Structures are given as C-alpha cells and as structure tokens.
C-alpha cells in the first residue's frame, strides 16, 4: 500500500522535475546502476523513483531493456531513491551525490504482494 501511494505521488510530481544537463555541467554527476533480481538477472523496464527533498521534486524513470539507468543530478544533494518492479519488493536507499560517479545497483526480491501493482 505504501509503495502504491509513493508511486501515485511520484507519478504526479514527475513532470515537475526537469533535467538540465547544460546548466549542471560543472555541478552535476551521474547516478548510474542496474536493477536486477537476487540471481543478478537484470529486470527490464523496472522503475526508479527519485525524490529530492531540497528541490521538492520527484522523478520516475524507466530503466532500459537491460535494467540499466543513468540520471544527471546536482552534486551535494541528498536523494531518496526507490527501485521497483511488478512482482518484486521495492528497495530504497538514501544517497548523497558526490563529484565521483554514484552507483545504485539494487537487487530486488520476488514478492507476490507486489505482483498486482501497476508498472
């Protein structure tokens, strides 16, 4: 239920986030990763929900067919990042973006409770 509520809020707010890589060229860094299951099999088209308390924004992005994603984010901000996919329990982590490449490679566990959630 909590995941569904987060998904609804994030979906409603996703259009408020605008990634402007040109204005962040010196002050931004990539957050990259791969969403996979506990056997390290990539989960295609899963979603990443990124919430920035500092900016008051939420963004929802889909990973590619290989479970990969890359986001350009301002350095020096905290983000709550959640990886989710139908049939898997979501994984969340609080990240601080540094000047180095930042990785988030969640391993999702199968969970029948989340099998009915919408993608």
C-alpha positions in Angstrom: 0.0 0.0 0.0 2.8 2.4 0.9 4.6 1.6 -2.3 1.4 2.3 -4.3 1.0 5.6 -2.6 4.6 6.5 -3.3 4.1 5.6 -6.9 1.0 7.8 -7.2 2.7 10.8 -5.6 5.9 10.3 -7.6 3.9 9.9 -10.9 2.0 13.2 -10.1 5.2 15.0 -9.5 7.4 13.5 -12.2 6.7 16.2 -14.6 7.9 18.9 -12.2 11.5 17.7 -12.5 13.4 19.0 -15.5 16.9 17.6 -16.0 19.0 20.4 -17.5 22.5 19.0 -18.0 23.9 22.1 -19.6 23.3 24.2 -16.5 24.7 21.5 -14.3 27.8 20.7 -16.3 30.2 21.6 -13.5 27.9 20.9 -10.6 26.3 17.7 -11.6 27.2 14.0 -11.7 25.6 10.8 -12.9 23.8 8.3 -10.8 24.0 5.0 -12.7 23.1 1.5 -12.0 21.3 -1.7 -12.9 18.2 -3.2 -11.3 18.4 -6.9 -11.1 16.9 -9.8 -9.1 18.7 -11.7 -6.4 20.2 -14.0 -9.0 21.7 -10.9 -10.8 19.3 -11.2 -13.7 18.5 -7.7 -15.0 14.9 -6.6 -14.6 13.8 -4.8 -17.8 11.7 -1.7 -17.7 11.6 -1.5 -13.9 11.3 2.0 -12.5 13.4 4.3 -10.4 11.6 6.8 -8.2 13.9 9.7 -7.2 12.8 12.2 -4.6 14.8 15.3 -3.8 13.8 17.0 -0.5 15.9 20.0 -1.3 14.2 20.6 -4.6 10.8 19.3 -3.5 10.6 17.2 -6.6 10.0 13.5 -7.5 11.0 11.8 -10.7 10.0 8.5 -12.1 12.2 6.9 -14.8 12.1 3.5 -16.5 15.2 1.5 -16.8 16.1 0.1 -20.2 15.7 -3.5 -21.5 18.9 -4.5 -19.7 17.8 -3.0 -16.4 20.3 0.0 -16.7 19.7 3.6 -15.9 21.6 6.9 -15.8 20.5 10.2 -14.3 22.3 13.5 -14.1 21.9 15.0 -10.7 23.3 18.1 -8.9 26.3 17.4 -6.6 25.8 17.9 -2.9 22.2 16.9 -2.6 20.6 14.0 -0.8 18.1 11.8 -2.7 15.7 9.1 -1.6 15.9 6.5 -4.4 13.5 3.6 -4.8 13.7 0.8 -7.3 10.5 -1.1 -8.0 9.1 -3.6 -10.5 5.9 -5.7 -10.7 6.3 -8.9 -8.7 9.2 -7.7 -6.6 9.6 -6.0 -3.3 10.9 -2.4 -3.7 14.3 -1.4 -2.5 15.0 2.1 -1.2 18.2 3.9 -0.3 19.2 7.5 0.7 22.1 8.7 -1.4 24.3 11.8 -1.3 25.5 12.8 -4.7 29.3 13.4 -4.8 31.7 14.5 -7.6 32.5 10.9 -8.2 30.3 8.6 -10.2 27.5 7.4 -8.0 26.1 3.9 -8.2 22.8 2.3 -7.1 22.6 -1.4 -8.1 19.6 -2.7 -6.2 18.8 -6.5 -6.0 15.0 -6.9 -5.9 13.5 -10.0 -4.2 10.4 -11.7 -5.7 7.3 -10.8 -3.7 3.8 -11.9 -4.6 2.4 -9.0 -2.6 3.7 -6.6 -5.2 2.7 -8.6 -8.3 -0.6 -6.7 -8.8 1.0 -3.3 -8.7 0.9 -1.3 -12.0 4.1 -0.7 -13.8 
